[in-house]
Amino acid sequence: IWPDFRKLRLLHVLDLKYNRLSGPIPSSLSEMVSLETLDLSHNELSGIIPPSLVKLSFLSKFSVADNQLYGVIPTAGQFLTFSSSSFEGNNLCRYDVAPCPSGQDDPLGTWYGKSNKDYTGVIAGVCFGFVFGIACFIGIDRYVWTF
């Protein structure tokens, strides 16, 4: 979706469903201040729903169903008025659509690529392998030069 769509400030309906669009939803769409309908359903969009879209105060119809979106659905502005069918077919969460993962203070942390995994063992293994490789190289180098 072209970020330059933001220049279409007087546009009331943007219907891009079933177009095989991919990539993220640009946050610049929030500058389309007259938008009443935004349908991005049945594409291959990925990433999050930009929180800035809550600025679209005239938005009465919205759908991102059947994409590859993830994260928390915005809960401000008009987004509380959209039914769960507007978001189905994604990995999205909101209290009335799909509960966000329990036990996580920040569910977006995991979705944004942050992880709670401990990589200490991997780092230690890589460091040990590097030191061992250098030691072997030095040992072989000294052995070759003594003959």
ABEGO torsion letter per residue (X at the ends): XBAAAAABAABABBBABGAGBBEBBBAAAAABAABABBBABGBABBEBBBAAAAABAABABBBABGBABBEBBBABEAAAABBAAAABGBBBBBAAABBBBBGBABAAAAAAGBBABBAAAAAAAAAAAAAAAAAAAAAAAAAAAAX
